[in-house]
Amino acid sequence: MSATKFRNTLSRHWEMLKLMPTRDPGCSALQLCHLLKDAGFEVSKRTVERDLQELSCIFPLISDESATPYLWRWMDNASIDIPGVSIAEAISLHMVEGTIKTVLPKQLLRSLEPKFQQARSKIAALSASNPSASLIDKIAVVSPTLPMLQPQSIPEVVDSIQQALVNDKQLQASYFALHDNTEKNHLLNPLGLVQRGHITYLVATISPFTDVRLFALHRFKTAVLLETESLKPDGFSLSDYLATGALQFSNGNSIKLEAKINAYMAALLTESPLSEDMVIQAGPEGNFTLKATVPGGWQLEWWLLSHCTSVEVTSPEELRDRLRQKLRAGADLYGR
């Protein structure tokens, strides 16, 4: 048997073992044949039947011979921790590898690297014999925003933060506050890590206060793990916190946005609405009016400024005034 054929057979057997049901009623050879074909293995029902007979001599597989056709499954209480990845898992891992590696700190990727390596090896081994493996050359993932390099975090700092989160301990940290260009010392109560684009944020409170804040991981200069228990605000939930719009850098309040938009923006927002209650109505001269409840904050303002030739905010007035001032400052800058 050639090396290529051997790899293909071995991969097919491994795929079959991963597809095998763990309880009744089991799976027939024909059903397994269809599942294998879906995974890119060109195989006949007769070959699957022969494979099942061979595998049952090595692994705890049983068949219900009272059924027609025979139904195969794992034996009760069998240990079925099958190593490796399926072809579908290999393709999925290969697709997300590039994206994940641009947004997660290297320290968080250590445990995933063996899986990524397995995925690369499996795709390379099956590329000549399995049509599904060639799918990797026909799928791509790109960032919808301006690509930026990930800022570098101090490995020891990241390790301390992770340990603090795992063990619910406090941190004594030195943090560079970009907004006032100073380095500050804080006693922190870590609550969670959140990835936003290419930046990782620590969600935490500063003792003795209870207001929840965000700290960019790469701006920590030092972080020392303490033995003291982390103090968690009553009822705090990371998912509830994110639902307030915190990672959109909102103040937690929603605003009733009203704007005039052109036909192109109306079409874009019809495809991807700003909110559940968004309403777009046709107006005179091909323009449209937009109404939507959205989180307030500078991310909203960034979005509005990026579409300043397509969107004119009419309400709230305070938001309109801020945008007007920023647009004038930008025009002055380019005017110079």
Stockholm file with secondary structure:
# STOCKHOLM 1.0

chainA/1-336         MSATKFRNTLSRHWEMLKLMPTRDPGCSALQLCHLLKDAGFEVSKRTVERDLQELSCIFPLISDESATPYLWRWMDNASIDIPGVSIAEAISLHMVEGTIKTVLPKQLLRSLEPKFQQARSKIAALSASNPSASLIDKIAVVSPTLPMLQPQSIPEVVDSIQQALVNDKQLQASYFALHDNTEKNHLLNPLGLVQRGHITYLVATISPFTDVRLFALHRFKTAVLLETESLKPDGFSLSDYLATGALQFSNGNSIKLEAKINAYMAALLTESPLSEDMVIQAGPEGNFTLKATVPGGWQLEWWLLSHCTSVEVTSPEELRDRLRQKLRAGADLYGR
#=GR chainA/1-336 SS CCHHHHHHHHHHHHHHHHHSCSSTTCBCHHHHHHHHHHTTCCCCHHHHHHHHHHHTTTSCEEEETTSSSCEEEECTTCCCCCCSCCHHHHHHHHHHHHHHHHHSCHHHHTTTHHHHHHHHHHHHHHTTTCGGGGGGGGCCCCCSSCCCCCCCCCHHHHHHHHHHHHHTEEEEEEEEETTTTEEEEEEEEEEEEEEETTEEEEEEEETTCCCCEEEEGGGEEEEEEEEEECCCCTTCCHHHHHHTTGGGTCCSCEEEEEEEECHHHHHHHHHSCSSTTCEEEECGGGCEEEEEEEECSHHHHHHHHHTTTTEEEEESHHHHHHHHHHHHHHHHHHHC
#=GC SS_cons         CCHHHHHHHHHHHHHHHHHSCSSTTCBCHHHHHHHHHHTTCCCCHHHHHHHHHHHTTTSCEEEETTSSSCEEEECTTCCCCCCSCCHHHHHHHHHHHHHHHHHSCHHHHTTTHHHHHHHHHHHHHHTTTCGGGGGGGGCCCCCSSCCCCCCCCCHHHHHHHHHHHHHTEEEEEEEEETTTTEEEEEEEEEEEEEEETTEEEEEEEETTCCCCEEEEGGGEEEEEEEEEECCCCTTCCHHHHHHTTGGGTCCSCEEEEEEEECHHHHHHHHHSCSSTTCEEEECGGGCEEEEEEEECSHHHHHHHHHTTTTEEEEESHHHHHHHHHHHHHHHHHHHC
//
